[in-house]
Amino acid sequence: MGGLAALAREAGHRVTGCDANVYPPMSDQLRALGIELIEGFGPEQLELQPDLFVIGNLVTRGEKFPLMEAILDAGLPYTSGPQWLAEHVLQGRHVLAVAGTHGKTSVTSMLAWILDQAGLKPGFLVGGVPQNFGVSARLGEGAPFVIEADEYDTAFFDKRSKFVHYRPRTAILNNLEFDHADIFADLAAIETQFHHLIRTVPASGRLVVNAREEALQRVLTRGCWSELVRFGPRKEEPGALRARGEPQSFDVLRGSLKVAHVDWPLLGEHNQLNALAAIAAAEHVGVAPEVAAQALGTFENVRRRMELSGEAGGVKVYDDFAHHPTAMRTTIDGLRRKVGLETRILAVFEPRTNTMKLGAMKAQLPWALEECDIAFCHQGQLAWDAGEALAPMGRQAVVCPDIDSLVQAVVKAARPGDQVLCMSNGGFGGIHARLLKALAERG
């Protein structure tokens, strides 16, 4: 919703917004744009007399959101964010939509940067802040518009996935796993929504699909009416792994034809696959893979993706948005490849999403965290016992009831040279700054 507010502001509208506990970097971006942030959902906000209320999918019916009840009682005009985008921003443009359980923000940012460097002046809407642009959204001047396409439901009054509103001409299906247990019963239900997206892509459009994802192959068997381009990892020869800390290098493949080579500092095979998807999508709007590869050489990633918050007492503290078990595992793996086997990784995570709060994926946590040396979990308000879920890890796992005790436990365990990786899709109680302060005071 923050990115949507930025687009509306750029289009010349006066924009205000309300939410609870807005945190950086989005809160900083909105204030810089002159967009007033109102804490809470009080009905007195009707006094602003807006022409239209754009409702996010956080909002539900009932006493928790009195503003929404007041809007309904007064019969005032309202719509959803995706519907507003479809009608006021995306209509008539070449939409490139990036869908998948993981990597949407990274791929959307990569694709927008490739098109920008190719001179296409794209618009974009990203669920984060790409460091190359410094903003999460812009209208752009050219025909292409790159958008992060989420499968989560649209609003309390529209239970379709957000991405069905976007009508893409180019669609990336990056991966597909079970998530959003609060709205989907199982993986098959999410696969159905992905097929609804495929149904909206025209015959002249292109689907860019991860070839090794079985769930996506099942989705395709339901019907595909567009050009299909698959991507996947290069097979390494035995013993061909690069030295620790070397820049990533990989080849871009289309069928059996090698068309480009990329060198960059990003970590992990998952980012290599993200880049392959972005290159294949960019080609659909006329950007040669060689040009795309050159642009990726200057790609600076997204805020809160393995972002170094600082170093104190010889300990580095990173901030990362990973919150699904698979994303947590790949993030830790990427850091492990960078620092090697001898350096300790302390993983600090917050099960914050609705899916994690429900405990739907708690059994996967030991698998997600097995490559770290010590895992610290914030129990918080979880309805399930994190200690029991992490019991297979033995003394490798530490569970703390609140942020204060979590900081104390990490600082007590940390040694000079350690890498502390904080993972959450929220502000995590400002734990990054608190850790750095405590580490510095410890000396």
Buried (B, 14 or more C-beta within 10 A) or exposed (E): BBBBBBBBBBEEEEBEBBBEEBEEBBBEBBEEBEBEBBEEBEBEBBEEEBEEBBBBBEBEEEEEBBBBBBBEEEEBEBBBBBBBBBEBBBEEBBBBBBBBBBBBBBBBBBBBBBBBBBEBBBBBBBBBBBBBBEBBBBBBEBBBBBBBBBBBBBBBEBEBBBBBBBBBBBBBBBBBBBBBBEBBEEBEEBBEBBBBBBEBBEEEBBBBBBEEBEBBBBBBEEEBEBBEBBBEBEEEEEEEEEEEEEEBEBEBBBEEEEBBEBEBBBBBBBBBBBBBBBBBBBBBBEBBBEBBBBBBEEBBBBBBBBBEBBBBBEBBBBBBBBBBBBBBBBBBBBBBBBBEEEBBBBBBBBBBBEBBBBBBBBEBBBBBBEBBBBBBBBBBEBEBEBEEBBEEBEEBBBBBEEBEBBBEBBBEBBEEEBBBBBBBBEBBBEBBEBBBBBBEEEE
